[in-house]
């Protein structure tokens, strides 16, 4: 893909993010929405669904030859399309429901199964990150880059340890990792990976159980900021159920602690 075409698609994605923000932020501020539970017991609101509809309607109108794969409505458009937009309308729905402002719309463009563009828009935080593979990474229009920390003992780690991690971690190696770094926090969801991209954190380890729409938009941003994204096995795979992001310098050392 050329930079011209990617720039054009990025402009569209940013416009789509504006539309998503208008729906999601109004719903968040109103505090008047119902909460349902899906088959996997995760929460969903009508705001999630309305936000995805707003995103999908624009993308299908502007790029009818592309498909859209969203968390709430599945695949819309040609299933064999070379270009697919991968959408999580509200990443951090549990935060959204509780009134915590750490949630975002994730918008990715995937070409030939490679995420080439990502936008992460967190309107309640007044923060938006974006990048494509022929550009730098940005936060609110300012270029960002990962940190240069190259020792675990100096590193800031964000980690989300859920039951699947605990079930795998029979040797408690994740506890050792947390003792071996300088600082441990649990920022969670998209935010921890964006903090890696902007150099405010050095490593982010997400929960096991992610889906492609949780990951796709994050990958180009972290990578174009100079970072690295893999699953827990060290494979660059946006369809995996785990995501480890880092400033690149600490990635291999981090992987040695992760249960397989």
N, C-alpha and C positions, 0 to 999 in steps of 0.2 A: 504494500500500500504506500502511496506517496504522501509526503507531508501535506500537500494541498488537500487531498481527500480526507486525511485524518483531521486536519484543521477544520474542515467543513463539518465533519461528523462531530467533532468536539463542540463546535458552536451549537449544533443541534442538541447535543446532550446537555449542555449548560442551560439551554432554553427549556428543555424537558425538566431539568432539575428545578427551575423556577416554578413551573406548573405544579410539580410534585410538592414543593415547599408550601405553595399557596393552600393546597388541600390539607396536607398533614399538619402544618402549624396551626391552622384554624381549628382543626379537630383537637389537637393537643391543648390549645388554650381554652377551648370550650369546656373540657372535662365532661362532656355529655355524650358518651358513646357506650355502646354495649360491648362486653367482652365475651368471646366464645372460646372454645377449646377444640383444636383439631384432633385427628385420630392419634397423633403422637403426643397429645396432651399439652402442646405448646399453645400459647395464647394468640388470638387474632381478633382484630376489631374491624368494624365496617370502614374505619379510616384507612387501614391497610389496603383493603380491597378497592376503595375509591381512589386512593393514591396510585395504585397499580393501573387502574382503568385510565386515569388521566395520562399517565406515562405512555401506556400502550396506544391510546387513541392518537397521540401526536406522532409516535414512531411509525405506526402503520400508515398514517396519512402522508408523512414525509418520505418514508422509505418502504414502500409497499413490497419491494422485492426482498426485504429483510424479514426475518422472523423475530419474535419476541418470546423469551422464556422467562416467566415470572414466578415468584413463589406462590402467589395466590391463584393464578389462572392458567398456569402451565404454558404450553407452547401455542402461540397464536401466529398465523401466517404460514408460509411454506416451510414444511418441516425439514426439507433438504437444502435450505438457503445457505449460501456460502457465508453470509453475514448474519449473526444473531445477536440481538440485544439481550443481555442477561440482567434481570432486575430483582432487587429486593426492595419493595416499596418502603418498608420501615424495618431496618435492622436495629434490634433493641426494643422489640414490642413490649417486653416486660417493663423496661424503663418507662416507655411511653405511657403504659397503663398506670404506673405508680406516680407519674408526674415528675420523673427524673429526666432532665433535658438531653441525656446522652442517647440519642437515636439518630438515624440518618437514612436517607434514600441512597441505595447503591445502584449505579447505572454503568454497565460495561458493554462494550462492543467486542464481540469475538469473531475473528476471521480465521477460517480453516482450523478451528478448535484452539486458537491462541487468543487470549485477551489482549487486545491492542489499544484499548482506551478505557479509562475509568474515571468516573465522577462520584464523589462521596459528598453528599450535601446534608449538613446537620443544622437546620434552620433555628432550632431552639438554642443552639450554642453560637449561632451567627458565624459558622465556620463551613468552608467548602474547599475540598481538595480535588485536584484533577491532574491528569497527565495522559499523553498517548506516547506510543513507542518511538516517535520521531521528535519528541520534545522533552523539555525538562518537566519536573513535577512542581505543582504550585499549591499554596494555601492562600485563599482570598487574594489571589493575584500576585503574591510574592513567591519567588523561587525558594524551594526547600531542598534540603539534602540531609542524609543520615549523618550520625555522629562518627567520630574517628576513634572511639574507645576500642581498644584491641586486647583488653584483659578482662576476663570474667570477674575478677575481684574488684574491678572498678565499674562494673556494668549495672545499669538499671533495667530490671526485668518486670514485665507485666505478664501475669499468668492466670489462666482460668482453669482450675483443676476441678473436673466434674467426676461423676461416678465411673464412667468408662476409663478415665485416666487412672483413677485409684485402683480399679480392677486389674489394669495392666501392670501397674507399678508395684509389683510384689517386692522389689528390692529397695523401694522408697528412694529411688534415684532422683526424683523430682524434688524431694525434700532436701537432698544434698545440693542440688543445683541452687535452690533458694538460699542455702547457707553460704554457698561459694560466691554469690554475687554481692554487690555493694548494697543494692536497694531492691525491694520487692513490693509491687503494687498489683492490684487487680482492676485495671481500667475497663477491660472487657470489650467484647464485640468489635466493631470496626475501629473504635477510637484507639485501642492499643496499637494497632498496626499503623494508623496514621501518625501516632506519636513517634513510632520508629522512623517513618518517612521524614518527619520534620526534625529528627535529631533529639527529641526530648526524652525518648526511651531508646534503649539499645537492642532489646530482644522482646518479642511478644509471642507467647505460646497460648493458642486458643484452645477451647474445649474440643473434645472429640464429639463428632456428631454434626459437623457442618455440612452444608449443601453447596453446590456450585454457585448459587446466587449469593451466598455469604462471602465468597472468595473472589470471584472474577473481577470485580471493580477495584479491589484492593491491590491486586498484583501489579498492574502497570504503574500505579502511583509509587509503591515501595521500590520497584525496580528502577524507575526513571529518577528516583531520588538517590540511587546508588546502593539500595538494599537488595536483599535476597528473600525469596519466598519459596518454601517447600512444604511438603507434608512431613510427618514425623519420621519417615524413612529417608528423607533427604531428596525426594523426587519433586521436581517442579510440576505440580499437578493441580490445576484449579478445580478439578472434579473430585478431589480427595475429601475425606471427612475430617481432616485436621489442617491447620495452617500455622506454620512457624515463620515469623518474619524477623529479620535482624538487619544490622548495619553491614552485613556481609562478613566483616572481620571476625565476628564471634559465632558465625553460623555453625561451622563444623564442630567447634568445641561444645556448643549447645546440644547438637544432635547426639553426642556421645552419652548424654544423661537421659535421653528419652527412651522409655520402654518401647519395644518393638511389638 
